[in-house]
Amino acid sequence: MSDTAPSNATHFGFRDVDPAEKQGLVNGVFRNVAGRYDLMNDLMSAGVHRLWKDALVAWLAPPKRGRAYETLDMAGGTGDIAQRIAERSHGHAKVLVADINDAMLGEGKVRAAGDAMGKQLSFACMNAERLPLEDNRFDAYTIAFGIRNVPDLDAALAEAYRVLKPGGRFLCLEFSHVVVPLLDDIYERWSFGVIPRIGELVAGDRDSYQYLVESIRKFPQQKAFEQRIAKAGFARVSHRNLTGGIAAMHSGFKI
């Protein structure tokens, strides 16, 4: 690729790449880490990602009874969020786990087979930018630690809006930008000075972990991401910072 990025370039970490190239590069990263996905998130969050996922599902508050309730969990391959939704709803909610990466979906299917709530989950390989799903179908759309890896963020948000029912809710959990003085410097040092090295030592894969920390820095800050969500049509858009902004949850409703 030339030194001059194309006018429609997107980012793969700190590299400018053609959007058509990014998805294949991202797929390669997640094929590499699929079998060690929990380890990856432990390294990225110092183990706190489990609490953040619990917070996301608590904010969603899926119903335990009443009319049918269906969630699309996008980029949800391993089923972490989907299983939490099923458990929180006492088995009332059904969750379609969608991911573009077959290796991640494979991990999720294995986990679901050994889980009491696994029967509430279904799995499908899908691209977040072009969902082969009907309009106005889902009560909720969740995506955790996945949206920053989508080549066309606005296309994914538009698709989320399209497949939600009127009144449906969009909820995103993503690594974000630290808003607490001193913590930002500590996390920066951890991210770039430690995580890739540990990835190399523990998983034998420095490059994938280097991409992951770079991708966080390229993702929009909290307020800017709110504006992108609102531009897609969502109302009552808000966010909640977690652990000083190391991660953030964003919420919006299709009115």
C-alpha positions as semicolon CSV with decimal commas, in nm:
position;residue;x (nm);y (nm);z (nm)
1;M;0,000;0,000;0,000
2;S;0,134;0,348;-0,079
3;D;0,222;0,605;0,187
4;T;-0,085;0,803;0,088
5;A;-0,400;0,653;0,235
6;P;-0,704;0,624;0,006
7;S;-0,977;0,884;0,061
8;N;-1,208;0,618;0,204
9;A;-0,942;0,464;0,431
10;T;-1,030;0,317;0,767
11;H;-0,801;0,206;1,047
12;F;-0,649;-0,126;1,143
13;G;-0,489;-0,023;1,468
14;F;-0,268;0,274;1,379
15;R;-0,247;0,173;1,012
16;D;-0,464;0,328;0,742
17;V;-0,614;0,051;0,531
18;D;-0,876;0,013;0,263
19;P;-1,215;-0,080;0,416
20;A;-1,225;-0,392;0,199
21;E;-0,897;-0,504;0,356
22;K;-0,983;-0,439;0,721
23;Q;-1,238;-0,716;0,770
24;G;-0,994;-0,985;0,663
25;L;-0,726;-0,844;0,893
26;V;-0,966;-0,833;1,188
27;N;-1,083;-1,186;1,114
28;G;-0,723;-1,301;1,133
29;V;-0,678;-1,143;1,476
30;F;-0,986;-1,311;1,619
31;R;-0,906;-1,647;1,466
32;N;-0,576;-1,620;1,650
33;V;-0,730;-1,532;1,987
34;A;-1,058;-1,729;1,973
35;G;-0,935;-2,012;2,193
36;R;-0,792;-1,765;2,443
37;Y;-1,067;-1,503;2,431
38;D;-1,112;-1,483;2,808
39;L;-0,736;-1,448;2,849
40;M;-0,738;-1,166;2,596
41;N;-1,007;-0,976;2,783
42;D;-0,837;-1,046;3,115
43;L;-0,518;-0,888;2,982
44;M;-0,703;-0,591;2,830
45;S;-0,906;-0,518;3,145
46;A;-0,699;-0,669;3,429
47;G;-0,986;-0,915;3,476
48;V;-1,259;-0,652;3,524
49;H;-1,437;-0,728;3,193
50;R;-1,666;-0,978;3,371
51;L;-1,800;-0,703;3,595
52;W;-1,846;-0,474;3,297
53;K;-2,045;-0,740;3,113
54;D;-2,261;-0,790;3,421
55;A;-2,320;-0,413;3,430
56;L;-2,424;-0,410;3,063
57;V;-2,685;-0,681;3,114
58;A;-2,805;-0,522;3,437
59;W;-2,864;-0,196;3,246
60;L;-3,047;-0,387;2,974
61;A;-3,266;-0,552;3,241
62;P;-3,428;-0,815;3,014
63;P;-3,776;-0,915;3,134
64;K;-3,833;-1,239;3,320
65;R;-4,190;-1,286;3,200
66;G;-4,451;-1,143;2,965
67;R;-4,439;-1,123;2,587
68;A;-4,160;-1,286;2,390
69;Y;-3,829;-1,101;2,412
70;E;-3,556;-1,146;2,153
71;T;-3,206;-0,997;2,150
72;L;-2,950;-0,983;1,875
73;D;-2,604;-1,008;2,031
74;M;-2,375;-0,889;1,754
75;A;-2,005;-0,980;1,753
76;G;-2,107;-1,208;2,038
77;G;-1,924;-1,520;1,920
78;T;-1,828;-1,677;2,251
79;G;-2,175;-1,615;2,397
80;D;-2,061;-1,428;2,710
81;I;-2,328;-1,159;2,685
82;A;-2,596;-1,391;2,548
83;Q;-2,561;-1,633;2,839
84;R;-2,583;-1,347;3,085
85;I;-2,902;-1,219;2,918
86;A;-3,059;-1,565;2,928
87;E;-2,965;-1,608;3,294
88;R;-3,078;-1,258;3,395
89;S;-3,418;-1,320;3,230
90;H;-3,449;-1,661;3,400
91;G;-3,461;-1,822;3,057
92;H;-3,735;-1,596;2,919
93;A;-3,519;-1,411;2,665
94;K;-3,404;-1,571;2,342
95;V;-3,073;-1,452;2,199
96;L;-2,941;-1,477;1,846
97;V;-2,561;-1,467;1,871
98;A;-2,416;-1,328;1,549
99;D;-2,051;-1,296;1,453
100;I;-1,859;-1,269;1,129
101;N;-1,587;-1,497;1,265
102;D;-1,658;-1,868;1,254
103;A;-1,381;-1,949;1,505
104;M;-1,545;-1,727;1,767
105;L;-1,886;-1,881;1,695
106;G;-1,735;-2,225;1,737
107;E;-1,618;-2,132;2,087
108;G;-1,965;-2,002;2,169
109;K;-2,141;-2,317;2,053
110;V;-1,913;-2,534;2,269
111;R;-1,981;-2,318;2,574
112;A;-2,357;-2,309;2,513
113;A;-2,371;-2,689;2,484
114;G;-2,245;-2,714;2,840
115;D;-2,462;-2,438;2,987
116;A;-2,809;-2,474;3,136
117;M;-2,928;-2,168;2,939
118;G;-2,772;-2,283;2,614
119;K;-3,107;-2,378;2,465
120;Q;-3,205;-2,009;2,466
121;L;-2,917;-1,925;2,235
122;S;-2,883;-1,967;1,860
123;F;-2,577;-1,887;1,649
124;A;-2,528;-1,746;1,300
125;C;-2,241;-1,609;1,094
126;M;-2,328;-1,252;0,991
127;N;-2,167;-0,924;0,891
128;A;-2,275;-0,635;1,117
129;E;-2,279;-0,401;0,816
130;R;-2,522;-0,618;0,613
131;L;-2,748;-0,821;0,838
132;P;-2,961;-1,083;0,654
133;L;-3,247;-1,015;0,895
134;E;-3,589;-0,859;0,864
135;D;-3,673;-0,507;0,977
136;N;-3,825;-0,439;1,320
137;R;-3,754;-0,784;1,463
138;F;-3,555;-0,748;1,787
139;D;-3,633;-0,602;2,127
140;A;-3,266;-0,536;2,194
141;Y;-2,934;-0,524;2,010
142;T;-2,620;-0,572;2,215
143;I;-2,258;-0,558;2,111
144;A;-1,963;-0,595;2,350
145;F;-1,602;-0,530;2,253
146;G;-1,687;-0,568;1,887
147;I;-1,799;-0,244;1,729
148;R;-1,453;-0,087;1,713
149;N;-1,349;-0,373;1,484
150;V;-1,622;-0,307;1,226
151;P;-1,481;-0,140;0,912
152;D;-1,788;0,084;0,859
153;L;-1,915;0,193;1,201
154;D;-2,203;0,399;1,064
155;A;-2,329;0,112;0,848
156;A;-2,333;-0,116;1,152
157;L;-2,527;0,140;1,356
158;A;-2,777;0,184;1,072
159;E;-2,829;-0,192;1,056
160;A;-2,876;-0,209;1,434
161;Y;-3,147;0,057;1,405
162;R;-3,316;-0,122;1,114
163;V;-3,352;-0,461;1,282
164;L;-3,477;-0,324;1,614
165;K;-3,849;-0,294;1,683
166;P;-3,988;0,052;1,759
167;G;-3,909;0,094;2,127
168;G;-3,613;-0,144;2,093
169;R;-3,284;-0,071;2,261
170;F;-2,924;-0,053;2,141
171;L;-2,658;-0,124;2,404
172;C;-2,285;-0,125;2,338
173;L;-1,997;-0,208;2,570
174;E;-1,657;-0,105;2,441
175;F;-1,311;-0,009;2,557
176;S;-1,306;0,369;2,559
177;H;-1,108;0,671;2,674
178;V;-1,000;0,723;3,034
179;V;-1,145;1,036;3,196
180;V;-0,967;1,017;3,533
181;P;-0,634;1,201;3,573
182;L;-0,336;0,974;3,645
183;L;-0,539;0,663;3,558
184;D;-0,509;0,757;3,191
185;D;-0,129;0,752;3,210
186;I;-0,126;0,425;3,407
187;Y;-0,358;0,254;3,158
188;E;-0,162;0,388;2,862
189;R;0,157;0,238;3,001
190;W;-0,021;-0,091;3,072
191;S;-0,177;-0,104;2,726
192;F;0,129;-0,033;2,515
193;G;0,408;-0,137;2,746
194;V;0,271;-0,456;2,899
195;I;-0,025;-0,610;2,713
196;P;0,156;-0,690;2,383
197;R;0,448;-0,839;2,576
198;I;0,220;-1,058;2,786
199;G;0,033;-1,160;2,470
200;E;0,362;-1,272;2,322
201;L;0,467;-1,463;2,633
202;V;0,134;-1,623;2,721
203;A;-0,033;-1,665;2,382
204;G;0,266;-1,646;2,149
205;D;0,093;-1,365;1,961
206;R;0,224;-1,013;2,009
207;D;0,079;-0,868;1,688
208;S;-0,285;-0,944;1,768
209;Y;-0,259;-0,782;2,108
210;Q;-0,075;-0,483;1,964
211;Y;-0,363;-0,433;1,718
212;L;-0,621;-0,456;1,997
213;V;-0,465;-0,181;2,210
214;E;-0,413;0,039;1,904
215;S;-0,776;-0,009;1,796
216;I;-0,895;0,128;2,130
217;R;-0,702;0,452;2,077
218;K;-0,855;0,498;1,732
219;F;-1,213;0,448;1,853
220;P;-1,423;0,766;1,900
221;Q;-1,437;0,924;2,243
222;Q;-1,756;0,883;2,442
223;K;-1,940;1,199;2,334
224;A;-1,835;1,158;1,972
225;F;-1,968;0,802;1,970
226;E;-2,296;0,927;2,120
227;Q;-2,327;1,162;1,822
228;R;-2,270;0,877;1,577
229;I;-2,541;0,670;1,749
230;A;-2,785;0,963;1,737
231;K;-2,702;1,021;1,369
232;A;-2,814;0,662;1,300
233;G;-3,161;0,759;1,428
234;F;-3,149;0,658;1,793
235;A;-3,309;0,871;2,062
236;R;-3,235;0,914;2,433
237;V;-2,869;0,836;2,366
238;S;-2,650;0,823;2,674
239;H;-2,339;0,659;2,811
240;R;-2,196;0,537;3,139
241;N;-1,824;0,519;3,203
242;L;-1,682;0,211;3,369
243;T;-1,361;0,207;3,571
244;G;-1,288;0,571;3,497
245;G;-1,361;0,538;3,125
246;I;-1,137;0,240;3,051
247;A;-1,463;0,105;2,914
248;A;-1,799;0,268;2,848
249;M;-2,155;0,155;2,787
250;H;-2,363;0,342;2,529
251;S;-2,742;0,320;2,508
252;G;-3,000;0,439;2,259
253;F;-3,363;0,368;2,173
254;K;-3,549;0,332;1,844
255;I;-3,850;0,555;1,895
